[in-house]
Amino acid sequence: MISSGSPIVVLDSGLGGLTVVRAIRITLPSQNILYFGDTARVPYGSKSAATVTSFVRQIITYLSTYEPKHVVIACNTATALSLKTIQEEFPHLSISGVVEPGAKAAAEASGAGAAPVIGVIGTEATIRSGAYEREIIKYRPDARILCHPTPLLASIVEEGREDNDPLVILALEQYLKPLVQRGVQTLVLGCTHYPVYRGLIERIVGEEVAVIDSADKCAQDVRRILLADGKIAGDDKPKGFLKCFVTDDSPRFARLARRFLDMELDAPVWVSPDELHALSASPLAN
Ligand code: DGL
C-alpha cells in the first residue's frame, strides 16, 4: 500500500537520470527516492524500441515491490520509445517521462515572437522517434524544429570525461555548430546525460541561445502529479533518502555520481541483468 514514505522511482540507462534526481531532491526534499541506473546495458540510445521497452519493463517489475508512489522514466530515449506501452502495461502505477516537460519548457522559453527556431539534441533513437517534434508543436505549432542526433555524448559522460577534455570539446563543437549556423534560438538537451556539460554547451552556442534542461520541469511535473493524486501534502518532513541500484557492479558509478548530485552516495545495490530478466519473464510479473 502506498504511504507517505513510499518512494519515487527514477530510472535511466546509467548516470544521466541523476540530473532528474537532483532536481526532485530540490523540489521535493522529503521524498524518498530509489534510483535505478542500468549501467550494464547503457547506452539505450542505439537500441531498438523493443529492447529498450523490455529493459524498462524489467526494471519497473523489479522496483514495483517497493510500492512506489510514482515512477519517473528519466531517460529521453526510454520515454520516447516506451512510455506509452509501459503506462499501459502497469496501469496501477503512476508513471511519467521527460520528453513532455522538456518540450513544454522549450516552447515557453522561445518567447512570444513568431516561428521560433528550436533545436533538439539527443540520442539516435530519441531523434529518430520524432517524439520532440510531436510534443513541441502541441505548444508551438509555428516552431521550426531542428533535431540533431549526438550519439557519442552519453557514452562520453559515462566515461567520466570532464568538460575541459579536448575530446568533449571537439564532439560538442562538431555537434552544435551546424545548429548555431542554422539560427537556433532555443536548444533542448534531449538526453538526461547532457546537463553535465551545460556550461560548455552554453559557451559553444552563445548566450543568445536559451539552453533547456528538462530536469527542473520534470521535477515540477512530478510535484504536480503527486499533489493532484493527494500523495504529498506539505513538504516539511525530514530529508528523504536516496538509494541506488545498478546492473553493473563497478566503482565508477558512485565516483561519477558525485558530479551529478554534489553529495556522497552509499554503495549502490547490484542487480544482475539475469535477475531482472528472470523476474519479468515470470508469470507473476506486473
Ligand atoms: N540518458 C538517456 C536519455 O535521456 C539515455 C542515453 C543512452 O543511454 O543512450 O536519452
py3Dmol code that shows the C-alpha trace and the ligand (Angstrom):
import py3Dmol

protein = """\
ATOM      1  CA  MET A   1       0.000   0.000   0.000  1.00  0.00           C
ATOM      2  CA  ILE A   2       1.243   3.493  -0.855  1.00  0.00           C
ATOM      3  CA  SER A   3       2.103   5.632   2.176  1.00  0.00           C
ATOM      4  CA  SER A   4       3.818   8.995   2.667  1.00  0.00           C
ATOM      5  CA  GLY A   5       7.153   7.145   2.950  1.00  0.00           C
ATOM      6  CA  SER A   6       6.646   5.258  -0.318  1.00  0.00           C
ATOM      7  CA  PRO A   7       9.478   6.092  -2.698  1.00  0.00           C
ATOM      8  CA  ILE A   8       9.589   7.855  -6.034  1.00  0.00           C
ATOM      9  CA  VAL A   9      11.360   5.567  -8.505  1.00  0.00           C
ATOM     10  CA  VAL A  10      13.650   7.264 -11.042  1.00  0.00           C
ATOM     11  CA  LEU A  11      15.319   5.215 -13.782  1.00  0.00           C
ATOM     12  CA  ASP A  12      17.744   5.673 -16.644  1.00  0.00           C
ATOM     13  CA  SER A  13      20.271   3.702 -18.666  1.00  0.00           C
ATOM     14  CA  GLY A  14      23.131   4.932 -16.481  1.00  0.00           C
ATOM     15  CA  LEU A  15      24.112   8.104 -14.691  1.00  0.00           C
ATOM     16  CA  GLY A  16      22.043  10.632 -16.660  1.00  0.00           C
ATOM     17  CA  GLY A  17      18.818  10.301 -14.687  1.00  0.00           C
ATOM     18  CA  LEU A  18      20.688  11.582 -11.633  1.00  0.00           C
ATOM     19  CA  THR A  19      20.189  15.083 -13.093  1.00  0.00           C
ATOM     20  CA  VAL A  20      16.474  14.458 -12.546  1.00  0.00           C
ATOM     21  CA  VAL A  21      17.096  13.020  -9.059  1.00  0.00           C
ATOM     22  CA  ARG A  22      18.955  16.182  -8.150  1.00  0.00           C
ATOM     23  CA  ALA A  23      16.044  18.364  -9.300  1.00  0.00           C
ATOM     24  CA  ILE A  24      13.486  16.198  -7.465  1.00  0.00           C
ATOM     25  CA  ARG A  25      15.539  16.386  -4.260  1.00  0.00           C
ATOM     26  CA  ILE A  26      15.469  20.178  -4.516  1.00  0.00           C
ATOM     27  CA  THR A  27      11.744  20.391  -5.385  1.00  0.00           C
ATOM     28  CA  LEU A  28      10.563  17.623  -3.056  1.00  0.00           C
ATOM     29  CA  PRO A  29      13.273  17.314  -0.380  1.00  0.00           C
ATOM     30  CA  SER A  30      11.431  14.967   1.972  1.00  0.00           C
ATOM     31  CA  GLN A  31      10.656  12.353  -0.654  1.00  0.00           C
ATOM     32  CA  ASN A  32      12.434   9.012  -0.581  1.00  0.00           C
ATOM     33  CA  ILE A  33      13.957   8.145  -3.950  1.00  0.00           C
ATOM     34  CA  LEU A  34      15.041   4.859  -5.480  1.00  0.00           C
ATOM     35  CA  TYR A  35      17.334   5.421  -8.466  1.00  0.00           C
ATOM     36  CA  PHE A  36      17.995   2.649 -10.988  1.00  0.00           C
ATOM     37  CA  GLY A  37      20.919   3.052 -13.402  1.00  0.00           C
ATOM     38  CA  ASP A  38      21.042   0.256 -15.961  1.00  0.00           C
ATOM     39  CA  THR A  39      24.828   0.564 -16.164  1.00  0.00           C
ATOM     40  CA  ALA A  40      25.417  -2.883 -17.670  1.00  0.00           C
ATOM     41  CA  ARG A  41      23.254  -2.082 -20.689  1.00  0.00           C
ATOM     42  CA  VAL A  42      23.971   1.630 -21.288  1.00  0.00           C
ATOM     43  CA  PRO A  43      23.627   3.178 -23.871  1.00  0.00           C
ATOM     44  CA  TYR A  44      19.955   2.800 -24.698  1.00  0.00           C
ATOM     45  CA  GLY A  45      20.146   5.367 -27.493  1.00  0.00           C
ATOM     46  CA  SER A  46      21.452   2.950 -30.123  1.00  0.00           C
ATOM     47  CA  LYS A  47      18.944   0.201 -29.302  1.00  0.00           C
ATOM     48  CA  SER A  48      15.523  -0.683 -30.695  1.00  0.00           C
ATOM     49  CA  ALA A  49      12.180   0.188 -29.114  1.00  0.00           C
ATOM     50  CA  ALA A  50      11.545  -3.488 -28.324  1.00  0.00           C
ATOM     51  CA  THR A  51      14.850  -3.851 -26.471  1.00  0.00           C
ATOM     52  CA  VAL A  52      14.546  -0.604 -24.512  1.00  0.00           C
ATOM     53  CA  THR A  53      10.925  -1.367 -23.614  1.00  0.00           C
ATOM     54  CA  SER A  54      11.936  -4.778 -22.335  1.00  0.00           C
ATOM     55  CA  PHE A  55      14.698  -3.242 -20.145  1.00  0.00           C
ATOM     56  CA  VAL A  56      12.297  -0.662 -18.699  1.00  0.00           C
ATOM     57  CA  ARG A  57       9.656  -3.345 -18.073  1.00  0.00           C
ATOM     58  CA  GLN A  58      12.216  -5.430 -16.168  1.00  0.00           C
ATOM     59  CA  ILE A  59      13.354  -2.514 -14.001  1.00  0.00           C
ATOM     60  CA  ILE A  60       9.828  -1.423 -13.120  1.00  0.00           C
ATOM     61  CA  THR A  61       8.813  -5.000 -12.351  1.00  0.00           C
ATOM     62  CA  TYR A  62      11.825  -5.289 -10.025  1.00  0.00           C
ATOM     63  CA  LEU A  63      11.158  -1.987  -8.219  1.00  0.00           C
ATOM     64  CA  SER A  64       7.374  -2.304  -8.024  1.00  0.00           C
ATOM     65  CA  THR A  65       7.802  -4.465  -4.895  1.00  0.00           C
ATOM     66  CA  TYR A  66       8.774  -1.185  -3.149  1.00  0.00           C
ATOM     67  CA  GLU A  67       5.272   0.147  -3.938  1.00  0.00           C
ATOM     68  CA  PRO A  68       6.416   3.453  -5.454  1.00  0.00           C
ATOM     69  CA  LYS A  69       4.106   6.455  -5.289  1.00  0.00           C
ATOM     70  CA  HIS A  70       5.399   7.499  -8.702  1.00  0.00           C
ATOM     71  CA  VAL A  71       7.827   6.283 -11.378  1.00  0.00           C
ATOM     72  CA  VAL A  72       9.858   8.718 -13.490  1.00  0.00           C
ATOM     73  CA  ILE A  73      11.390   7.382 -16.693  1.00  0.00           C
ATOM     74  CA  ALA A  74      14.292   9.845 -16.504  1.00  0.00           C
ATOM     75  CA  CYS A  75      15.587   8.862 -19.907  1.00  0.00           C
ATOM     76  CA  ASN A  76      14.506  10.621 -23.073  1.00  0.00           C
ATOM     77  CA  THR A  77      15.206   7.528 -25.158  1.00  0.00           C
ATOM     78  CA  ALA A  78      13.070   5.266 -22.978  1.00  0.00           C
ATOM     79  CA  THR A  79      10.363   7.929 -22.704  1.00  0.00           C
ATOM     80  CA  ALA A  80      10.266   8.343 -26.482  1.00  0.00           C
ATOM     81  CA  LEU A  81      10.303   4.606 -27.247  1.00  0.00           C
ATOM     82  CA  SER A  82       8.430   3.037 -24.343  1.00  0.00           C
ATOM     83  CA  LEU A  83       6.430   5.386 -22.116  1.00  0.00           C
ATOM     84  CA  LYS A  84       3.021   4.682 -23.671  1.00  0.00           C
ATOM     85  CA  THR A  85       3.499   0.901 -23.718  1.00  0.00           C
ATOM     86  CA  ILE A  86       4.810   0.839 -20.160  1.00  0.00           C
ATOM     87  CA  GLN A  87       1.939   3.022 -18.868  1.00  0.00           C
ATOM     88  CA  GLU A  88      -0.499   0.548 -20.458  1.00  0.00           C
ATOM     89  CA  GLU A  89       1.323  -2.469 -19.042  1.00  0.00           C
ATOM     90  CA  PHE A  90       1.422  -1.076 -15.480  1.00  0.00           C
ATOM     91  CA  PRO A  91      -1.972   0.653 -15.152  1.00  0.00           C
ATOM     92  CA  HIS A  92      -1.793   0.539 -11.326  1.00  0.00           C
ATOM     93  CA  LEU A  93       1.388   2.660 -11.296  1.00  0.00           C
ATOM     94  CA  SER A  94       1.688   6.406 -11.833  1.00  0.00           C
ATOM     95  CA  ILE A  95       4.414   6.809 -14.488  1.00  0.00           C
ATOM     96  CA  SER A  96       5.769   9.899 -16.261  1.00  0.00           C
ATOM     97  CA  GLY A  97       8.663  10.720 -18.582  1.00  0.00           C
ATOM     98  CA  VAL A  98      10.952  13.589 -19.522  1.00  0.00           C
ATOM     99  CA  VAL A  99      10.095  14.486 -23.125  1.00  0.00           C
ATOM    100  CA  GLU A 100       6.846  16.342 -22.470  1.00  0.00           C
ATOM    101  CA  PRO A 101       8.254  18.596 -19.694  1.00  0.00           C
ATOM    102  CA  GLY A 102      11.329  19.369 -21.864  1.00  0.00           C
ATOM    103  CA  ALA A 103       9.217  20.204 -24.902  1.00  0.00           C
ATOM    104  CA  LYS A 104       6.938  22.441 -22.850  1.00  0.00           C
ATOM    105  CA  ALA A 105       9.919  24.240 -21.312  1.00  0.00           C
ATOM    106  CA  ALA A 106      11.400  24.809 -24.785  1.00  0.00           C
ATOM    107  CA  ALA A 107       8.141  26.249 -26.080  1.00  0.00           C
ATOM    108  CA  GLU A 108       7.872  28.546 -23.051  1.00  0.00           C
ATOM    109  CA  ALA A 109      11.496  29.703 -23.358  1.00  0.00           C
ATOM    110  CA  SER A 110      11.001  30.549 -27.020  1.00  0.00           C
ATOM    111  CA  GLY A 111       9.077  33.707 -26.152  1.00  0.00           C
ATOM    112  CA  ALA A 112       6.159  35.315 -27.906  1.00  0.00           C
ATOM    113  CA  GLY A 113       7.868  36.064 -31.256  1.00  0.00           C
ATOM    114  CA  ALA A 114       6.735  34.286 -34.424  1.00  0.00           C
ATOM    115  CA  ALA A 115       8.190  30.957 -35.659  1.00  0.00           C
ATOM    116  CA  PRO A 116      10.964  30.316 -33.133  1.00  0.00           C
ATOM    117  CA  VAL A 117      13.815  28.043 -34.211  1.00  0.00           C
ATOM    118  CA  ILE A 118      14.109  25.267 -31.607  1.00  0.00           C
ATOM    119  CA  GLY A 119      16.990  22.796 -31.730  1.00  0.00           C
ATOM    120  CA  VAL A 120      16.946  19.414 -30.010  1.00  0.00           C
ATOM    121  CA  ILE A 121      19.945  17.182 -29.400  1.00  0.00           C
ATOM    122  CA  GLY A 122      19.502  13.623 -28.193  1.00  0.00           C
ATOM    123  CA  THR A 123      20.345  10.012 -28.846  1.00  0.00           C
ATOM    124  CA  GLU A 124      19.790   8.466 -32.256  1.00  0.00           C
ATOM    125  CA  ALA A 125      16.682   6.663 -31.011  1.00  0.00           C
ATOM    126  CA  THR A 126      15.159   9.780 -29.435  1.00  0.00           C
ATOM    127  CA  ILE A 127      15.706  11.878 -32.557  1.00  0.00           C
ATOM    128  CA  ARG A 128      14.517   9.119 -34.894  1.00  0.00           C
ATOM    129  CA  SER A 129      11.320   8.681 -32.856  1.00  0.00           C
ATOM    130  CA  GLY A 130      10.117  12.221 -33.651  1.00  0.00           C
ATOM    131  CA  ALA A 131       8.870  12.491 -30.045  1.00  0.00           C
ATOM    132  CA  TYR A 132      10.182  16.037 -29.519  1.00  0.00           C
ATOM    133  CA  GLU A 133       8.676  17.399 -32.732  1.00  0.00           C
ATOM    134  CA  ARG A 134       5.316  15.900 -31.777  1.00  0.00           C
ATOM    135  CA  GLU A 135       5.385  17.414 -28.287  1.00  0.00           C
ATOM    136  CA  ILE A 136       6.832  20.835 -29.193  1.00  0.00           C
ATOM    137  CA  ILE A 137       4.269  21.548 -31.916  1.00  0.00           C
ATOM    138  CA  LYS A 138       1.463  20.956 -29.405  1.00  0.00           C
ATOM    139  CA  TYR A 139       2.680  24.098 -27.607  1.00  0.00           C
ATOM    140  CA  ARG A 140       4.243  25.999 -30.549  1.00  0.00           C
ATOM    141  CA  PRO A 141       2.664  24.912 -33.850  1.00  0.00           C
ATOM    142  CA  ASP A 142       4.621  27.650 -35.635  1.00  0.00           C
ATOM    143  CA  ALA A 143       8.060  26.492 -34.428  1.00  0.00           C
ATOM    144  CA  ARG A 144      10.792  25.405 -36.820  1.00  0.00           C
ATOM    145  CA  ILE A 145      12.292  22.375 -35.102  1.00  0.00           C
ATOM    146  CA  LEU A 146      15.811  21.159 -35.887  1.00  0.00           C
ATOM    147  CA  CYS A 147      16.543  17.754 -34.373  1.00  0.00           C
ATOM    148  CA  HIS A 148      20.115  16.539 -34.355  1.00  0.00           C
ATOM    149  CA  PRO A 149      21.423  13.177 -33.069  1.00  0.00           C
ATOM    150  CA  THR A 150      24.518  13.335 -30.853  1.00  0.00           C
ATOM    151  CA  PRO A 151      25.191   9.612 -30.444  1.00  0.00           C
ATOM    152  CA  LEU A 152      28.585   9.748 -28.735  1.00  0.00           C
ATOM    153  CA  LEU A 153      27.678  12.113 -25.928  1.00  0.00           C
ATOM    154  CA  ALA A 154      26.006   9.798 -23.405  1.00  0.00           C
ATOM    155  CA  SER A 155      28.919   7.347 -23.583  1.00  0.00           C
ATOM    156  CA  ILE A 156      31.406  10.205 -23.156  1.00  0.00           C
ATOM    157  CA  VAL A 157      29.559  11.266 -19.994  1.00  0.00           C
ATOM    158  CA  GLU A 158      29.525   7.677 -18.714  1.00  0.00           C
ATOM    159  CA  GLU A 159      33.303   7.605 -19.157  1.00  0.00           C
ATOM    160  CA  GLY A 160      33.542  10.483 -16.710  1.00  0.00           C
ATOM    161  CA  ARG A 161      35.279  12.912 -19.051  1.00  0.00           C
ATOM    162  CA  GLU A 162      35.409  16.478 -17.750  1.00  0.00           C
ATOM    163  CA  ASP A 163      34.257  19.441 -19.830  1.00  0.00           C
ATOM    164  CA  ASN A 164      37.832  20.641 -20.373  1.00  0.00           C
ATOM    165  CA  ASP A 165      38.671  17.337 -22.096  1.00  0.00           C
ATOM    166  CA  PRO A 166      39.639  18.028 -25.764  1.00  0.00           C
ATOM    167  CA  LEU A 167      37.510  15.113 -26.946  1.00  0.00           C
ATOM    168  CA  VAL A 168      34.421  16.518 -25.217  1.00  0.00           C
ATOM    169  CA  ILE A 169      35.046  19.986 -26.673  1.00  0.00           C
ATOM    170  CA  LEU A 170      35.589  18.580 -30.164  1.00  0.00           C
ATOM    171  CA  ALA A 171      32.473  16.396 -30.049  1.00  0.00           C
ATOM    172  CA  LEU A 172      30.267  19.224 -28.791  1.00  0.00           C
ATOM    173  CA  GLU A 173      31.624  21.720 -31.326  1.00  0.00           C
ATOM    174  CA  GLN A 174      31.039  19.263 -34.161  1.00  0.00           C
ATOM    175  CA  TYR A 175      27.522  18.507 -32.994  1.00  0.00           C
ATOM    176  CA  LEU A 176      26.420  22.037 -32.109  1.00  0.00           C
ATOM    177  CA  LYS A 177      27.956  24.300 -34.758  1.00  0.00           C
ATOM    178  CA  PRO A 178      25.533  23.196 -37.528  1.00  0.00           C
ATOM    179  CA  LEU A 179      22.606  24.095 -35.260  1.00  0.00           C
ATOM    180  CA  VAL A 180      24.081  27.503 -34.444  1.00  0.00           C
ATOM    181  CA  GLN A 181      24.687  28.116 -38.171  1.00  0.00           C
ATOM    182  CA  ARG A 182      21.029  27.359 -38.835  1.00  0.00           C
ATOM    183  CA  GLY A 183      19.965  30.055 -36.392  1.00  0.00           C
ATOM    184  CA  VAL A 184      18.787  28.009 -33.427  1.00  0.00           C
ATOM    185  CA  GLN A 185      17.318  30.236 -30.689  1.00  0.00           C
ATOM    186  CA  THR A 186      16.427  27.599 -28.101  1.00  0.00           C
ATOM    187  CA  LEU A 187      18.340  24.353 -27.588  1.00  0.00           C
ATOM    188  CA  VAL A 188      16.813  21.387 -25.770  1.00  0.00           C
ATOM    189  CA  LEU A 189      19.213  18.994 -24.075  1.00  0.00           C
ATOM    190  CA  GLY A 190      17.109  15.981 -25.051  1.00  0.00           C
ATOM    191  CA  CYS A 191      19.108  13.468 -23.030  1.00  0.00           C
ATOM    192  CA  THR A 192      19.404  13.460 -19.270  1.00  0.00           C
ATOM    193  CA  HIS A 193      23.164  12.882 -19.508  1.00  0.00           C
ATOM    194  CA  TYR A 194      23.880  16.186 -21.251  1.00  0.00           C
ATOM    195  CA  PRO A 195      23.329  18.747 -18.442  1.00  0.00           C
ATOM    196  CA  VAL A 196      26.736  17.704 -17.055  1.00  0.00           C
ATOM    197  CA  TYR A 197      28.223  19.702 -19.951  1.00  0.00           C
ATOM    198  CA  ARG A 198      25.698  22.518 -19.775  1.00  0.00           C
ATOM    199  CA  GLY A 199      28.298  25.247 -19.101  1.00  0.00           C
ATOM    200  CA  LEU A 200      30.410  24.188 -22.088  1.00  0.00           C
ATOM    201  CA  ILE A 201      27.337  23.841 -24.306  1.00  0.00           C
ATOM    202  CA  GLU A 202      26.250  27.373 -23.373  1.00  0.00           C
ATOM    203  CA  ARG A 203      29.694  28.702 -24.236  1.00  0.00           C
ATOM    204  CA  ILE A 204      29.653  26.991 -27.652  1.00  0.00           C
ATOM    205  CA  VAL A 205      26.140  28.066 -28.676  1.00  0.00           C
ATOM    206  CA  GLY A 206      26.489  31.580 -27.259  1.00  0.00           C
ATOM    207  CA  GLU A 207      24.471  33.445 -24.680  1.00  0.00           C
ATOM    208  CA  GLU A 208      21.667  34.404 -27.054  1.00  0.00           C
ATOM    209  CA  VAL A 209      20.595  30.733 -27.259  1.00  0.00           C
ATOM    210  CA  ALA A 210      18.361  29.540 -24.388  1.00  0.00           C
ATOM    211  CA  VAL A 211      19.547  26.099 -23.250  1.00  0.00           C
ATOM    212  CA  ILE A 212      16.804  23.879 -21.808  1.00  0.00           C
ATOM    213  CA  ASP A 213      17.453  21.028 -19.428  1.00  0.00           C
ATOM    214  CA  SER A 214      14.205  19.202 -18.741  1.00  0.00           C
ATOM    215  CA  ALA A 215      15.205  18.030 -15.235  1.00  0.00           C
ATOM    216  CA  ASP A 216      13.702  21.002 -13.358  1.00  0.00           C
ATOM    217  CA  LYS A 217      10.492  20.919 -15.372  1.00  0.00           C
ATOM    218  CA  CYS A 218      10.287  17.183 -14.860  1.00  0.00           C
ATOM    219  CA  ALA A 219      10.625  17.616 -11.078  1.00  0.00           C
ATOM    220  CA  GLN A 220       7.862  20.239 -11.084  1.00  0.00           C
ATOM    221  CA  ASP A 221       5.737  17.874 -13.159  1.00  0.00           C
ATOM    222  CA  VAL A 222       6.255  15.100 -10.573  1.00  0.00           C
ATOM    223  CA  ARG A 223       5.286  17.514  -7.768  1.00  0.00           C
ATOM    224  CA  ARG A 224       2.115  18.499  -9.656  1.00  0.00           C
ATOM    225  CA  ILE A 225       1.161  14.838 -10.242  1.00  0.00           C
ATOM    226  CA  LEU A 226       1.764  13.892  -6.588  1.00  0.00           C
ATOM    227  CA  LEU A 227      -0.226  16.863  -5.310  1.00  0.00           C
ATOM    228  CA  ALA A 228      -3.110  16.122  -7.696  1.00  0.00           C
ATOM    229  CA  ASP A 229      -3.135  12.475  -6.570  1.00  0.00           C
ATOM    230  CA  GLY A 230      -3.066  13.502  -2.905  1.00  0.00           C
ATOM    231  CA  LYS A 231       0.236  11.662  -2.403  1.00  0.00           C
ATOM    232  CA  ILE A 232       2.009  14.606  -0.787  1.00  0.00           C
ATOM    233  CA  ALA A 233       0.788  17.380   1.437  1.00  0.00           C
ATOM    234  CA  GLY A 234       3.323  20.000   2.517  1.00  0.00           C
ATOM    235  CA  ASP A 235       6.973  19.147   2.367  1.00  0.00           C
ATOM    236  CA  ASP A 236       8.030  19.877   5.912  1.00  0.00           C
ATOM    237  CA  LYS A 237       9.272  16.434   6.842  1.00  0.00           C
ATOM    238  CA  PRO A 238      12.944  15.464   7.258  1.00  0.00           C
ATOM    239  CA  LYS A 239      15.123  14.954   4.199  1.00  0.00           C
ATOM    240  CA  GLY A 240      14.264  11.786   2.285  1.00  0.00           C
ATOM    241  CA  PHE A 241      16.761   9.050   1.499  1.00  0.00           C
ATOM    242  CA  LEU A 242      18.305   8.163  -1.851  1.00  0.00           C
ATOM    243  CA  LYS A 243      19.068   4.541  -2.576  1.00  0.00           C
ATOM    244  CA  CYS A 244      20.675   3.496  -5.859  1.00  0.00           C
ATOM    245  CA  PHE A 245      20.591   0.276  -7.851  1.00  0.00           C
ATOM    246  CA  VAL A 246      22.876  -0.578 -10.764  1.00  0.00           C
ATOM    247  CA  THR A 247      23.173  -3.533 -13.130  1.00  0.00           C
ATOM    248  CA  ASP A 248      26.968  -3.370 -13.380  1.00  0.00           C
ATOM    249  CA  ASP A 249      28.801  -3.586 -10.087  1.00  0.00           C
ATOM    250  CA  SER A 250      31.574  -1.109 -10.814  1.00  0.00           C
ATOM    251  CA  PRO A 251      33.123   1.550  -8.549  1.00  0.00           C
ATOM    252  CA  ARG A 252      32.656   4.068 -11.362  1.00  0.00           C
ATOM    253  CA  PHE A 253      29.002   4.763 -10.570  1.00  0.00           C
ATOM    254  CA  ALA A 254      29.493   6.066  -7.014  1.00  0.00           C
ATOM    255  CA  ARG A 255      32.561   8.069  -8.072  1.00  0.00           C
ATOM    256  CA  LEU A 256      30.869   9.752 -11.031  1.00  0.00           C
ATOM    257  CA  ALA A 257      27.501  10.156  -9.324  1.00  0.00           C
ATOM    258  CA  ARG A 258      29.043  12.899  -7.174  1.00  0.00           C
ATOM    259  CA  ARG A 259      29.335  15.072 -10.270  1.00  0.00           C
ATOM    260  CA  PHE A 260      25.595  14.869 -10.771  1.00  0.00           C
ATOM    261  CA  LEU A 261      24.466  15.193  -7.177  1.00  0.00           C
ATOM    262  CA  ASP A 262      27.096  17.098  -5.195  1.00  0.00           C
ATOM    263  CA  MET A 263      26.782  14.530  -2.415  1.00  0.00           C
ATOM    264  CA  GLU A 264      28.337  11.290  -1.265  1.00  0.00           C
ATOM    265  CA  LEU A 265      26.344   8.157  -2.031  1.00  0.00           C
ATOM    266  CA  ASP A 266      26.079   4.851  -0.220  1.00  0.00           C
ATOM    267  CA  ALA A 267      27.318   1.938  -2.318  1.00  0.00           C
ATOM    268  CA  PRO A 268      24.628   1.058  -4.867  1.00  0.00           C
ATOM    269  CA  VAL A 269      22.812  -2.281  -4.757  1.00  0.00           C
ATOM    270  CA  TRP A 270      23.869  -4.539  -7.616  1.00  0.00           C
ATOM    271  CA  VAL A 271      21.057  -6.247  -9.520  1.00  0.00           C
ATOM    272  CA  SER A 272      22.226  -8.565 -12.276  1.00  0.00           C
ATOM    273  CA  PRO A 273      20.546  -8.313 -15.688  1.00  0.00           C
ATOM    274  CA  ASP A 274      19.899 -12.069 -15.404  1.00  0.00           C
ATOM    275  CA  GLU A 275      17.879 -11.499 -12.248  1.00  0.00           C
ATOM    276  CA  LEU A 276      15.884  -8.750 -13.939  1.00  0.00           C
ATOM    277  CA  HIS A 277      15.257 -10.888 -16.971  1.00  0.00           C
ATOM    278  CA  ALA A 278      14.063 -13.870 -14.918  1.00  0.00           C
ATOM    279  CA  LEU A 279      11.716 -11.674 -12.892  1.00  0.00           C
ATOM    280  CA  SER A 280       9.985 -10.068 -15.849  1.00  0.00           C
ATOM    281  CA  ALA A 281       9.681 -13.430 -17.619  1.00  0.00           C
ATOM    282  CA  SER A 282       7.843 -14.958 -14.619  1.00  0.00           C
ATOM    283  CA  PRO A 283       4.047 -15.275 -14.680  1.00  0.00           C
ATOM    284  CA  LEU A 284       3.918 -13.029 -11.578  1.00  0.00           C
ATOM    285  CA  ALA A 285       5.319 -10.036 -13.479  1.00  0.00           C
ATOM    286  CA  ASN A 286       3.082  -6.910 -13.323  1.00  0.00           C
TER     287      ASN A 286
END
"""
ligand_1 = """\
10
DGL
N 20.022 9.458 -20.558
C 19.352 8.836 -21.636
C 18.455 9.758 -22.410
O 17.963 10.694 -21.821
C 19.974 7.697 -22.351
C 21.268 7.820 -23.019
C 21.643 6.463 -23.571
O 21.639 5.508 -22.798
O 21.906 6.347 -24.774
O 18.187 9.540 -23.565
"""
view = py3Dmol.view(width=600, height=400)
view.addModel(protein, "pdb")
view.setStyle({"model": 0}, {"cartoon": {"style": "trace"}})
view.addModel(ligand_1, "xyz")
view.setStyle({"model": 1}, {"stick": {}})
view.zoomTo()
view.show()
